[in-house]
Amino acid sequence: MQASITTTLNTDQAPPVNSRSKVVVASLIGTAIEFFDFYIYATAAVIVFPHIFFPQGDATAATLQSLATFAIAFIARPVGSALFGHFGDRVGRKATLVASLLTMGLSTVLIGLLPGYESIGILAPLLLALARFGQGLGLGGEWGGAALLATENAPAHKRALYGSFPQLGAPIGFFFANGTFLLLSWLLTDEQFMSWGWRIPFIFSAVLVLIGLYVRVSLHESPVFAKVAREGKRVKVPLGTLLTKHLRATILGTFIMLATYTLFYIMTVYSMTYSTAAAPNGLGFSRNSVLWMLMMAVIGFGVMVPIAGMLADAFGRRKSMIVITSLILLFALFMFQPLLGSASQGLVMAFLLIGLSLMGLTFGPMGALLPELFPTEVRYTGASFSYNVASILGASVAPWIAAWLQTHYGLFWVGVYLATMAVITLIALVCIHETKHQSL
């Protein structure tokens, strides 16, 4: 009898709850490390890899080939979201977050150790592409888990604010990625930097990953997932359930992210490519000056992320996102060419600051909005899958399309391209219902 009572008490006992500080740190630090890894590749793909991993002769061709390997990760990300989402919805959020961080970290360190084209020929870009695929695989599982860690542990009236914590990892990771390259450029000669200095951020990532793993191993499982597991409501094949029962939400979630991805990679990868390219195909700015401007502008990104979370909690996800996406549309049509095409460092700085501040506003609410579109049993897979499929349609091709449009038709049409993506996102936002008041 006593044993029966004890068993009942243990069964009914509430699962352990993560403290607010632990949720903030664990959701933010992992995404910051993952985005640091991802962005050091983006920066190196423009300023280093065309010279190291590809045959020399045609500088434009080498740059386009380098940007193509940059795009490989975005193809891998939906694969990662399906793989890690499966285990996140079947096994749990905590273990899956640890695995995704390890995948990303090992791939990044491998890039830092790869020999160049002069040493191993065609194997160099092939191995680079493989490691880049690993980066995409890891990041495909990272974001959804971090967003769920934050929102599933959040008070109902502060879910968007809590959901903005992992979003802060993007500007933090970007700031330190660019800052690392800028510091190395100051400390090393160009010859030293191109010979071995660029490898330091990739290898140093191993230290950051160990810190992230230490923080995440101490987490308790999400109480929302623990309840689903306890009640036996987990589905056998989360991706199958998602695509058969929640296809509409998946498609809308994908298009909701489209403008966000396109905006960010035009503001970062494309703007760096255009600003550092020699005239008449670019502005001819120095690499260091562009890195410095991007570092300053990304502060606006970081400041706007939690502000956007609070606005989404106050006014609703749908309404605030419609207003923000409309501002992106206006920016693309009326400010893109006059500011970026001015050849003035002051106006280009204004362009980067406005664009990346808008990025913070549109990115902040996504940590709550996408998870809220899906039920608990497929939430990891659903949020991750829609987020990462959008990366193929938006981020992977954005720098390449922007460079092609600018070369063939002029800078104005790059703005039109961004505006078109904003219109698609607006249509998706109009089609969803408000998720602010629903229970997870």
N, C-alpha and C positions, 0 to 999 in steps of 0.2 A: 504493500500500500504506500509506504513511504517512498519507495523507488518510483512508483507511478506518479505521485505528486511532484517529485523532483523533476521527472522527465517532462511533465506538463509545464512546470515553471520555466525550465530551460528552453522549451519549444516556444513559449510565449514571450520570452525575454527579447527586448528590443535589441537589434544589432548595434554594435559599437558605432559611434558617430565621430566623424573627423572634425577637428576643431576648425574654426574659420581661418586661422592663420595657416594651418596645414593645407587646407584646400587652396588658398590663394597661392602659397609658395609652390605646391606640387603641380598645380595646373599651369602656372606661369613659367616655372623654371624649365619644364620639359619642352614647351613650345618655343621658349627663347633659345634653347640649345638647338632644337631641330631647325628653327628658322635661321639661326646663325650658320649652321652647316649648309643649309640650302642657299643662303645668300652669298656666302663666300664663293660658292660655285658660280653663281650668277655674275659676280664681279670678275672672277677669274676668266669666265667664258668670254668676256669682252676684252680684257686687257692682257691676259696671259696665254690662255690655251690656244688661240690661233697661231701663236709663235712656237709652242712647245709640242703639241700633239698632232699637228697636221702638216702636210708637205708645203714648203714655202714656194713663193713665186707670185701668186695672185693673192694679195692681202684681203680683198673683198671676199673671194671664195673661201679662204681660211676662216674668216669671221663668220660667214654663213654656215659653214660646217660646224664650227664651235657652237653656234646658236642652235643648230640641229640637235647636238648632244644635250644641250640645255633643255630642249623640248622633250627628250626621252623620259625624263622624270615624271612629266605630267601624264604620259601614257601609263607609266607604272603606278601612279597614285590610285586610280580606281581599282587596280588589281590589289594594291595594298589595303584599300578600304574594304574590299570584299573578303580578303584573307583575314585581316585583323578584326574586321567587323564581325566575322563569323565567331571567332573566339571571344571577342568582347561581349557578344550577346549570348554565347553558350557557356563560357568559363567564368567570365567576369571582367570588369573594367581594369582592375589593378594589375593583374598578370599581363594583360594585353598591352597596357601602357609601357610596362617594363620591356617587353619584347620589341615593341616598335622603336623605342629609344635605342636599344642595342643594335637593331638593324641599320638605323640611320647612322649611328656613330661609327660602326665598323666600316660602312661604305665610304664615309667621309675620310677616315684615316687612310684607307686604301688609296684614295685619289692622291693624297699627299705623298705616297710612297711609289707611285707609278713612274717608270722611266719614260722618256719622251720619244718622239718619232725618229730622231736621229739615232737612237740606241736600238730600238726594236721594230722600227718601221710601222707597218699597218696594224700590228698588234696594239700599239699605243692608243690610237683612237678607239679601237674595239674594247679594250679593257676600261678605258675612260667611260665609254657608253654603258658597259656592264655595271660599273660602280655607280654611275648616275642613276641607272635603273634601281639599284639598291636604295639610293637616297629617296627616290620617289616612292618605293615600296614602304619604307619606314614612315615617311611623312604621311602617306595615305592612311596609316593606322593611328598616327599620333593625334591629329587635330580632333577627330571625333571623340576619342577617349578623353582628351583633356577638357573638351567642352562639356561632356557628360559628367566628368568629375566635378566640374564647377556647378553646373545647373542642377544636377541631382542631389547636391548637398546644400543648395541655396534655399533661403526663405522664399516663399512663393511670390512675395511682392518685390523681391530684389533679384529675380532670376537673370534679367538682362545685365544688371550690374555685375553679378558673379560671373556670368557668361563672358563678360568683357575681360576677365583676368587672363584666360589663355590667349585672347586676342592681343593683349599687350606684348606677348612673346614675339610677335612679328616686328613691331618697331624696335624693340630692345635688341633682338637678334640682328636686325638690319643695321642698327646704329653701331654695334660692336663689330660686325663683319666689315663694314666700310672703315670704321675706325682702326681696325687691325691692319688693313691694307694701307691706310694712310700713314700709320705709325711706321710700318716697314719701309714705305717709300721714303720717309724722312731719315730713317736710320741706315738704310742700305743704298748703295749705288744702284743705278738701273741694271748694271750687269749682274750684281749680286742678287738683286730682287728676282730677275728673270731666270737666273741659274738655279737658286735654291730657296730664296727668301719667301717666294709665294707658297711654298710647301708648309711653312710654319703654322698658319691658321688651321689647315686641315689636320695636321698631326696633333696640334694642341687640343683639338676637339675631343680627344680621348679623355683628357682631364675633366672637361665639362660633363661628358657623359657619365663618368663615375660619380660626380656630384649629383647629377639628376637621378641616377639609379638609387643612391643612398636615400634621397628624399622620398622617392616613390615606393620603395620597399616597405617603408614604415606606415603606409596608408592602410586604412580599413576599406573594405568593399563598400561601394555606393549603397545606401540603405534602400533605394528604389529597386536596384537590381537584386539585392539580397532578398527582398520581399517576393519578387517574381520567381527567383530560384526556389525559395521556401515553399511557394504555392504550386510549383511544378508547371509554370506557364511558359517556360523557355521553348522556342521552336527548334526543330531539328536542323533546318536549312534556312537561316535568316535571310540570305539573299533571295532565295526562291520565294519566300513569303513576302518579302519587300516588293518584288517585281510583279507578283500576282495579285496582291491585296492592297498595295500602297503605291502603285505606279504613278498615279496623278500627283501625289505629294512629292515623289522622287523627281519627276520632271519639273514641277514648279520650283522645288528647292534648287535644282541645277540652274535654271534660268535666273533665279533670284541672285545667285552668286556671280553671274556672268559679267555684269558691269564692274563689280568689285575687282575681279581678277584682271580684266582688261585694263582698267585704270591703273592698277598698281604696277604691272609690268611695262606699261608704256611710260609711266612716271619714273621708273628706275632703270631697267635694262635698256629700253629704247632711248630714253633721254640721255643716258650715259654714252651709248653708241653714237648718237647724233651730235652730242655736244663735244665729244673728243675727236670726231672725224675731221679730217682736213677739209677746208673750203675747196670747191663749192658744195660738196656733199655733206658738210657739217659746219660746226661753229669754230672748230680749231682750238677749243679750250684745253688747258692742260689736264692730265688725268687727276692730279692732286686737287686742283680747284673744283672739279666736278664732284669728286668724292667728298670734299669739304661741304659743298653746297647741299648735297644729298643728306649728309649727316645732320646738318642744321634743319633741313626741311622735315626730316623724319621725326624730329621732336614734336612738330605740329601733329603728325600722325599719332604719336603716343598720347599726347594731351587729349585729343579728340575721342580716343577709344572709350575711356570710362564715361566721358560726357555723353556720348551716344548711347551707352548702356543705361544711364540714368534717364535720358530722354525717352528711350524705348519702354522703360518701366513706368514713366509718368504718362505718356501719351499713347502707348501701344506700339508694337513692332511694325505693323502694316503702315500706319499713318506716318510715322517718323521716317520709315524707309522710302516711302513714296516722295516725300519732300526732299530727302537727301539725294535720291536718284535723279530727281528733276534738276537739282543744282549741278550734278555731274553733267547732265545733258547741256545745260547752259554754258558751263565751263568749256566743254568740248567744242561747241560751235562758235563761241564768241571770244574766248581767251587763249585758245591753244596756239594758233598761228601768230597773233600779235605779240605774245609774250615769249614763247620758245623761239620763234623765228626772228626775234629782234636783234640777236647777236650781242645784246647787252647783258653782262653778268648780273646786274641788278634786276633786270626784268626776268631773266631766266630763273634767278633765285625766287622771285615772286611766283613764277609759274610753278616751281617745285613745291613751294610752301603751300600754295592754295590747293594744288592737286593732291598732295599727300595729306593735308588736313581733311579734305573731302574723303580720302581713303580711310582715315580714322573713323569718320562719321558713318560710312557705309559698312565698315568691317566690324565695328564694335557690337552691334546688335546680333550679328550672325551666330555668336556663341550660344544664344538662347533661341533665336528664331528657327534655325534648322533642326535642332533636337526636338523642339516643341511640335514639329510637323509629324512626328512619328511616335507610335506607342513603345513602351519600354522594351518589349521583347525583340524589336528590330531597330531600336533607336540608334545604337552604335553603328550598325550597318547603314541605316538610312541616312543619317546625318553625314557620315563619312563619304558614302557613295555619291550623294548629290553634290557635296562640296568638292569632291575630287574629279567627277566627270566634268563639272564646270571648268576645272583647271585645264582640261584638254581643249574645250571650246574657247576659253578666254585666254588664260595665261600662256599656254605652250606656244601658240601661234602669234600672240600679240606682238612681240618684238619683230618677228619676221615680216608679218603683214604690214606693220607700221613702216619698217625700213623699205619695203617694196613700194608701198603707196607714195612715200616721200620721194623716192628716187624717180618714179615714173610719172607722178601726177602733182606732187607738191605737198607741203606740210599741212595745208588746209584739210586735205583728204584724210590725213591721220586723225584729225579731230572729228571728221564725219564718221569714221570707223568707230571711234569711241562713243560718239553720240548714238549710233545704231545699236550698239550693245546696251546702252542705257535704256533705249526704247524697249528692247526685248525684256529687260529686267522690270521695267515699269508695268508691262503687260502681265508678267507673272505675279507681281505684287498685287495688282488689281484682282487677280483670280483667286488669291488665298483668303482665308478667313483670319480674323484676329486671334492670336494664340496667347495673349497676355494673361487671361484669367483661367485658362484651362489647367487642370491638375496633371502632374507628371505621374 
